[in-house]
Structure formats: C-alpha cells, structure tokens
C-alpha cells in the first residue's frame, strides 16, 4: 500500500499497482518506463504491462504491472535502520542511482508544446520568475497552515527562509530542463535482494500542475531532504540522539552528492546539476512537507519541523 494507490503482489512474481482513482490518458508513466528500458536503465522494477479501460466515458490508466523484487523494503524502513546504525555507505549507491536515472531521463524527448533542454534567455528568465513565485507561495501557504507553537517558530524564521528562496530568481538556473522523477525520496527507493530500485514515476501527488520538465536539482533536493526526514524518524521512533541523527544526515547528504556529481562528470553531463538551486529547492520542499502534513497527514509535521529547527537554530534567525 502506498499513499495514493493500491499494490497487490501476485505469486511473488509480479506487482499490480491499481491507480486510485484511475488516471486519464495519456499518462506519462508507461512512456517513461519504456524509455528507461530503451536507455538501458535497469534499476527499477521491470515494467510488464499497463491496463487501461473506459471509466466515465474516458479512456484511463487502471493499473501498472511490474516485476516483483524479492526481499524489497522501502527507504522508510531500510534507511532508518542505516540512520540508527550511523552508516552512510548506502549514500554512494543512491547518488549513482539518481545520476544514472537523470542521465537516462535527459534523453527522453519532450512532447509537443513542452519546453525542454536549454532555453532562450527570455524563456529562462520567465521560468525562473515562475519558479521563484511558486516557492514563495509555498512558504506563505506553509506559514498560513502551520498553527500553534510550530507556526510561531516558523514566523520568526520566515525572513531567513525567504532570502534563501529568493536565490531562485536572483541566480538564474543554468542547467537544462529534463523529465524528472518528480517525487524522488527514499521511500521511492527499494533495497532488494540484488541492490536498489527506484519506483513510482507518477509525479508528486501533493503538488498541483507540477511541470514534468524541470532542473535535475529538483529531484536531488527532494532526495537530500528525505535523508533529513529519515533522521527525524530515527529520533522519534528509534530514540536516536538528535545530534547523532543530524550528523548522520549531513554525512549521508555529502556522500550522496559526491557520488552524484562524480557519475555525471564521468558521463560528460556535469551540466545537469545546477548547485545554486539545491538549497532553495530544499527549503521549498520543507514548506511543501508542512503543507502536506496539514492537509493529509498531521502526525508527519514533526519531520519537516525537526529539519527546519536543525537548519535554522535560534541564534541564526536575525
């Protein structure tokens, strides 16, 4: 079971993921999975079939059938184990996995009407402004929805957060736009008998009208912030000392990014990562986590608030 769909394992051979509700066609996931196979990216559950049908007078995607990965556990299990142990060796594998995914997705042609690749100066400036506006709007919404002591704490740090988000407009993006995963966090990365596999290419269900073609840094920021969330889960559920968990998250993030950069460089595509976007995207992601918590899962608020308290200690709020 995942957040928005229902998955059934059949005879430990295939997984049938039923979309709830069925998604209108055309849907990007079958095309993405087919392209990944063609591009030689094998670190995902092998795609077998897509089931479609007419619902309410429109053709829709009903289910996806993929291969079963023996002994698979998602990152909210195996990665929390690593945080509890203080181990970060896995982060090298995750960095390579994310880089290989982006290298494969960067060769996916954009559909008609979608701008991808390098943009003109005018189009790039417009995209930067829209990106900055969306980030600032996410902060404003998070502030509005987060009440009580957490809301008061957030309000005291809103100036520092706004300044970090402003980098999205003052430092224009230099990397190309590619088809990204869109919801890349450790929960989407399975550790199974033979390694790691990234799953669920449906995009972020909590962000309306998210552009499918964005800088690769968007995915990377989601992945790095999820390591901070893992640290918070380890604190809450495994009684890991907060300073140990925070130090683990920093080491894991550094290891992941080092492996990611190295893999891109080895492939001659270092341009895929714009470093200036990472921090503002990470801050925006925490705002979206707060929004998600309020709207869908209130008990999750502790995780983004714990991360933000780590990032913005009281002495740095001036």
Residue pairs with C-beta under 8 A, 6 or more apart in sequence:
1 7
2 200
3 205
3 296
4 19
4 20
4 202
4 205
5 17
5 18
5 19
5 20
5 202
6 17
6 18
6 20
7 15
7 16
7 17
7 18
8 15
8 16
8 18
9 15
9 68
10 16
10 68
12 68
12 70
13 67
13 68
14 48
14 65
14 66
14 67
14 68
15 45
15 65
15 66
15 67
15 68
16 63
16 64
16 65
17 63
17 64
17 65
17 66
18 62
18 63
19 61
19 62
19 63
19 64
19 202
22 53
22 55
22 60
22 61
22 62
23 60
23 61
23 202
24 58
24 59
24 60
24 61
25 52
25 58
25 59
25 60
25 61
27 61
28 179
28 201
28 202
28 203
28 212
29 50
29 61
29 64
29 201
29 202
30 47
30 50
30 61
30 64
31 108
32 105
32 108
32 179
32 201
33 44
33 47
33 64
33 66
33 201
34 47
35 104
35 105
35 107
35 108
36 44
36 101
36 104
36 105
37 46
37 47
39 104
39 107
39 108
40 104
41 100
41 101
41 104
43 97
43 100
43 101
43 195
43 196
43 197
43 198
44 197
44 198
44 199
45 66
45 67
45 68
45 69
45 190
45 197
45 199
46 66
46 67
47 64
47 65
47 66
47 67
48 65
48 66
48 67
49 64
49 65
50 61
50 63
50 64
50 65
51 61
51 62
51 63
51 64
51 65
52 59
52 60
52 61
52 62
53 59
53 60
53 62
54 60
55 62
66 199
69 190
69 192
69 193
69 194
69 197
70 192
70 193
71 192
71 193
72 190
72 191
72 192
72 193
72 197
73 190
73 191
73 192
74 186
74 187
74 188
74 189
74 190
75 185
75 186
75 187
75 188
75 189
75 190
75 191
75 226
75 230
76 186
76 187
76 230
76 233
78 90
78 191
79 90
79 186
79 227
79 230
80 230
80 233
80 234
80 237
80 238
82 88
82 90
82 230
82 252
83 230
83 231
83 233
83 234
83 238
83 240
83 245
83 248
83 249
83 252
84 234
84 238
84 240
86 244
86 248
88 248
88 251
88 252
88 255
89 255
90 191
90 252
91 227
91 251
91 252
91 253
91 255
91 256
91 259
92 255
92 256
92 258
92 259
93 195
93 196
93 259
94 186
94 189
94 196
94 223
94 256
94 259
95 255
95 256
95 257
95 258
95 259
95 260
95 261
95 262
95 263
96 259
96 260
96 263
97 189
97 196
97 198
98 184
98 198
98 219
98 220
98 223
98 256
98 260
99 259
99 260
99 261
99 263
99 264
99 267
100 263
101 181
101 198
101 219
102 178
102 180
102 216
102 219
102 264
102 272
103 263
103 264
103 267
103 269
103 272
105 178
105 179
105 180
105 181
106 176
106 178
106 179
106 216
106 269
106 272
108 178
108 179
109 116
110 116
110 117
110 179
110 213
114 212
114 213
115 123
115 127
115 177
115 213
116 176
116 177
116 178
116 179
116 213
117 176
117 177
118 176
119 127
119 177
124 172
124 173
125 172
127 173
127 177
128 168
128 169
128 172
128 173
129 169
131 168
131 169
131 173
132 165
132 166
132 168
132 169
134 284
135 165
135 168
135 280
135 281
135 283
135 284
135 287
136 162
136 165
138 284
138 287
138 288
138 291
139 158
139 161
139 162
139 165
139 283
139 284
139 287
141 287
141 291
142 154
142 286
142 287
142 288
142 290
142 291
143 151
143 154
143 155
143 158
145 290
145 291
145 294
145 295
146 154
146 290
146 294
146 301
150 301
150 305
153 305
153 309
154 290
154 305
154 308
156 317
157 308
157 312
157 317
159 317
160 312
160 316
160 317
161 283
161 287
161 312
164 279
164 280
164 283
165 280
165 283
165 284
166 280
167 276
167 277
167 279
167 280
168 277
168 280
171 276
173 215
173 274
173 276
173 277
174 271
174 274
174 276
175 215
175 216
175 217
175 271
175 272
175 273
175 274
175 277
176 215
176 271
176 272
177 213
177 214
177 215
178 213
178 214
178 215
178 216
178 272
179 212
179 213
180 212
180 213
180 214
180 215
180 216
180 218
180 219
181 188
181 198
181 201
181 219
182 201
182 202
182 203
182 204
182 210
182 212
182 214
182 218
182 219
183 200
183 202
183 203
183 204
183 205
183 222
184 198
184 219
184 220
184 222
184 223
185 222
185 223
185 225
185 226
185 229
186 223
186 226
186 227
186 229
186 230
187 226
188 198
188 199
188 200
189 196
189 197
189 198
189 199
190 196
190 197
190 198
190 199
203 210
203 212
204 210
206 288
206 291
206 292
206 295
206 296
207 288
215 274
215 277
216 272
216 273
217 273
217 274
217 275
217 277
217 278
217 281
218 277
218 281
220 257
220 260
220 273
220 278
220 281
221 277
221 278
221 281
221 282
221 284
221 285
222 281
222 285
223 256
224 253
224 256
224 257
224 278
224 282
225 282
225 285
225 286
225 289
225 307
227 249
227 252
227 253
227 256
228 249
228 253
228 307
228 310
229 289
229 303
229 304
229 307
230 249
231 240
231 245
231 246
231 248
231 249
231 306
231 307
232 245
232 302
232 303
232 306
232 307
233 303
234 240
234 245
234 248
235 241
235 242
235 245
235 306
236 302
246 310
249 310
260 273
261 270
261 273
264 270
264 272
264 273
283 311
286 304
286 307
286 308
286 311
289 300
289 303
289 304
290 301
290 304
290 305
292 300
293 299
293 300
293 301
293 303
293 304
294 301
